[in-house]
Amino acid sequence: MTENIQYGNWIRKKMLLILGLSALGLAILFLVSLNLYLKTITGILFVVLLISFSFPLYAYYAFSPRGGNLQEQVYTLIVDSLGKQPLENALDIGTGNGVLALKLAQKYPAAQVIGLDYWGKNWEYSQSICETNARTVKVADRVRFVKGDAASLEFNDAAIAAVVSNLTFHEVKSAPQKRAVVQEALRVLRPGGRFVFVDYFFDNQYYGQAAEFETFLHSLGLAQIEFKHLSEVLPLSRLLRHPKFFGKVGIIVGQK
Ligand SMILES: C[S@@+](CC[C@H](N)C(=O)[O-])C[C@H]1O[C@@H](n2cnc3c(N)ncnc32)[C@H](O)[C@@H]1O
């Protein structure tokens, strides 16, 4: 993918800014305070906040093109996992800045690609960035970005030849049961169609116990299914394998 693409980052800049400024504020308070009690409290809080800030800052760098470019690695993994057969259409659910959708369009020159997102205010992605990115990589004629809700997709059953989604399903507030979002994505996939989903599938709070979730996936009557930790298929640093980051992220690759 070209350097002129706006990737965005899975770590929100706004969150880094708030943590960074709060740590700075505490550092100043620590330095100017003369009261020993206040100095101790602000000192402890500063250390806690500095750690809370350094962790996502490191991840932000690791995800970005200037760092380890992990985002690009995950998109490549997803697109590679879809296989080589030509596709007439493909859908990326929760497309963010659309980079995964664009990679699909580049890999499958005959495919019409749809990137769907709700582009909520809490994220730093937008439909207009998606469209600019599509023009930059010269696939705008085959990629369409649409606003929608992953919990109730406005596509007919079996309308799509390939469905992908990255780090989105757990975010879908309109669906209390995240398994239902997975089912909704599979509803629009045509029989024989391929799918690749990456999400916090090993996090109990979203999907229940991993073994139960796997049983649930097998109960859907899919033709083929592979369910793994992301770290089994992508080398991740020890820090990124932490449960707060990618330790609970899984990848599901299959065919309906
Ligand atoms: C962590 S970001 C991942 C973005 C993109 N998949 C990527 O890999 O860069 C999660 C995305 O899910 C989208 N999202 C959250 N809830 C959604 C919903 N109900 N319907 C569609 N998209 C949603 C957000 O707008 C955001 O773009």
Ligand as a Chemical Component Dictionary entry (heavy atoms), coordinates in Angstrom:
data_LIG
# 
_chem_comp.id                   LIG 
_chem_comp.type                 NON-POLYMER 
_chem_comp.pdbx_formal_charge   0 
_chem_comp.three_letter_code    LIG 
# 
loop_
_chem_comp_atom.comp_id 
_chem_comp_atom.atom_id 
_chem_comp_atom.alt_atom_id 
_chem_comp_atom.type_symbol 
_chem_comp_atom.charge 
_chem_comp_atom.model_Cartn_x 
_chem_comp_atom.model_Cartn_y 
_chem_comp_atom.model_Cartn_z 
_chem_comp_atom.pdbx_ordinal 
LIG C1  C1  C 0  -10.824 -0.790 16.024 1  
LIG S1  S1  S 1  -11.663 0.004  14.734 2  
LIG C2  C2  C 0  -11.135 -1.015 13.384 3  
LIG C3  C3  C 0  -11.265 -0.350 12.061 4  
LIG C4  C4  C 0  -10.797 -1.169 10.862 5  
LIG N1  N1  N 0  -11.481 -2.447 10.787 6  
LIG C5  C5  C 0  -9.320  -1.364 10.907 7  
LIG O1  O1  O 0  -8.879  -2.498 11.035 8  
LIG O2  O2  O -1 -8.587  -0.368 10.786 9  
LIG C6  C6  C 0  -13.346 -0.465 14.964 10 
LIG C7  C7  C 0  -14.272 0.038  13.873 11 
LIG O3  O3  O 0  -15.576 -0.477 14.107 12 
LIG C8  C8  C 0  -16.496 0.508  13.720 13 
LIG N2  N2  N 0  -17.789 0.204  14.347 14 
LIG C9  C9  C 0  -18.094 0.197  15.658 15 
LIG N3  N3  N 0  -19.382 -0.118 15.847 16 
LIG C10 C10 C 0  -19.924 -0.322 14.620 17 
LIG C11 C11 C 0  -21.222 -0.674 14.147 18 
LIG N4  N4  N 0  -22.238 -0.873 14.978 19 
LIG N5  N5  N 0  -21.401 -0.812 12.822 20 
LIG C12 C12 C 0  -20.380 -0.598 11.947 21 
LIG N6  N6  N 0  -19.135 -0.262 12.336 22 
LIG C13 C13 C 0  -18.902 -0.128 13.645 23 
LIG C14 C14 C 0  -15.854 1.796  14.218 24 
LIG O4  O4  O 0  -16.408 2.937  13.605 25 
LIG C15 C15 C 0  -14.410 1.552  13.819 26 
LIG O5  O5  O 0  -14.156 1.991  12.520 27 
# 
loop_
_chem_comp_bond.comp_id 
_chem_comp_bond.atom_id_1 
_chem_comp_bond.atom_id_2 
_chem_comp_bond.value_order 
_chem_comp_bond.pdbx_ordinal 
LIG C1  S1  SING 1  
LIG S1  C2  SING 2  
LIG S1  C6  SING 3  
LIG C2  C3  SING 4  
LIG C3  C4  SING 5  
LIG C4  N1  SING 6  
LIG C4  C5  SING 7  
LIG C5  O1  DOUB 8  
LIG C5  O2  SING 9  
LIG C6  C7  SING 10 
LIG C7  O3  SING 11 
LIG C7  C15 SING 12 
LIG O3  C8  SING 13 
LIG C8  N2  SING 14 
LIG C8  C14 SING 15 
LIG N2  C9  SING 16 
LIG N2  C13 SING 17 
LIG C9  N3  DOUB 18 
LIG N3  C10 SING 19 
LIG C10 C11 SING 20 
LIG C10 C13 DOUB 21 
LIG C11 N4  SING 22 
LIG C11 N5  DOUB 23 
LIG N5  C12 SING 24 
LIG C12 N6  DOUB 25 
LIG N6  C13 SING 26 
LIG C14 O4  SING 27 
LIG C14 C15 SING 28 
LIG C15 O5  SING 29 
# 
